[in-house]
């Protein structure tokens, strides 16, 4: 997502705008708080 938010490509800008319009997620700014951890399951 970070690369999409930093891109200057016209399609990427359009796509990032659609993500924000539909989901309310601004890909040009990271979400607040720590990054989620990948769950590997019970061991």
C-alpha positions in Angstrom: 0.0 0.0 0.0 2.9 2.4 0.7 4.2 2.1 -2.8 0.7 2.8 -4.2 0.4 5.9 -2.0 3.7 7.2 -3.1 3.2 6.5 -6.8 2.9 9.3 -9.4 1.4 6.9 -12.0 -2.0 8.2 -13.3 -3.7 4.8 -12.8 -2.2 4.4 -9.3 -3.5 7.8 -8.3 -7.0 7.0 -9.7 -7.0 3.6 -7.9 -5.9 5.1 -4.6 -8.7 7.6 -5.0 -11.2 4.8 -5.5 -9.9 3.0 -2.4 -10.4 6.2 -0.3 -13.8 6.8 -1.9 -15.1 3.3 -1.3 -13.3 2.2 1.9 -12.3 5.5 3.5 -8.7 4.3 3.6 -6.0 6.9 2.6 -3.1 4.9 1.2 -0.8 7.9 1.2 -0.8 7.9 5.1 -0.2 5.0 7.3 -2.9 4.0 9.8 -2.4 5.0 13.4 -0.9 2.5 15.8 1.4 -0.4 15.3 1.4 -2.6 12.2 -0.6 -5.8 12.5 1.3 -9.1 13.2 0.9 -12.1 11.0 -0.9 -14.9 12.8 0.9 -18.2 12.2 -1.6 -20.4 14.0 -1.3 -22.6 17.1 1.9 -24.6 17.5 
